[in-house]
Every structure is written in C-alpha cells, then in structure tokens.
Amino acid sequence: MNAIYATMMVASTNVQKEALDENSYGPGFLGFVFTAFLALAVIFLIRDMVRRVRRVRYASEAESKQNELMLKGENQPVQEPTDPVDPKTSEDS
C-alpha cells in the first residue's frame, strides 16, 4: 500500500512542476469548430425528423378520412383544390 502511495506522490509532483502553455487549458479553436458542427448537425436532424413525422401524421389523417368517406358510401377520392383560393375574392362567401 505504501508503494502505491509513494508512486502517486511522485506522479503528482511531476505533473505540478511542468510548465503550462497558454493553449493547454482548453480545447481551443478545433474543439469549438467540432462542437459547433455537432450542434448544427443535431439541429438539422431534429428538423428533418419533425418534418417526416408530420408527413406521416398527415398521411394517416388523410387515409382515415378517406376510409370514413368510403364507409359512408361516398366512393369519390378526396381531392384538394388545384388552384389557390383567395378568401377575399372568393364568390362563395
């Protein structure tokens, strides 16, 4: 046990005596670039995941609406309007 303690004492005194550079205290510019790249990658992956989940949810809602119409006896497919409708100039209102 004393040998381990003595080895630890010698190792700790050698580390304390070494001179430290100005850049030896942190990751530096390369660490910053890597962290920024990682953060941007995570942001883009999360945005892509949300977009894909939203598409799946909308597809399942459209499919369930189509199934409801088919159960009611309306065998016509659900169609969205082909031209954009301006509510200010629409003749329906």
N, C-alpha and C positions, 0 to 999 in steps of 0.2 A: 504494500500500500504506500509505503514511503517512497518507493521508486516512481510510482505514478505521480505522486505529489511533487516530487523533485523535477520530473520531466515537465510537468505543467508550469512550474515556476520558471524554468529556464526558457520554455517556449514563449511565455507571456512577456518576459523581459526582453527577448529578442524582437518581438513584434513592436513593442513600445519604443524601442530605440531607432527603428527605421524612420528615415525622413519621408514625409508625405508630399506628393506633388499637389499642385493646385487642382488637377483633374482627377485625383484619386478618391475624391469624396462622394462621387455620384456617377450615374450612368452616362452623363454627358449628352452631346447632341445626337449620337446614334440611338441612345435609349429613348430620347424624345421622339425621333422620327419613327422608330418602331412602335411606340405607344400610340402616336397619332394615327399611323397606318392601321393598327389594330382597332382603334376606336371607330375610324371611318368604315372599315370592313364590317364591323358589328352593326353600325347604323344602316348601311346598305342591305345587309342580310335581314335585319328586322323589317325594313320597309318592304322588301321583296316577299317576306313571309306573310306580312299583313295583307298585301295585295293578293297573294294566292289564296289565302283563307277567305278573303272577301269574295273572290270569284267563285269558290266552291259553295259558299253560303248562298250567293245569288242564283247559282245554277240549281241548287236544291230547292230554293223557293219557287223558281220558275217551273221546275218539274212537278212540285206538289200542286201548284196552281193548275198546271196542265192536267194532272190526274183528277183534280176536283171538277174541272170542266168536262172531262170525259165521263166521269161518274154521273154528272147531271144530264148527260145525253148530248152535250154540245161537242161534236167531234171536230170542231174547227180548231186549228192550231192558234196559239196565242201569237199575235203579230204586233210588233211595235210600229209606231208611225214612221214612215220613211222620210218624211220632211219634218224639219223642226217646226214646232208650233209656237207662235208668239202670242202670249196671253193678252197683250194689249190690243192686238188687231184681230183676234180670233172672232169668227162670226157666231160661235156657239154661245158666248156669254152675253 
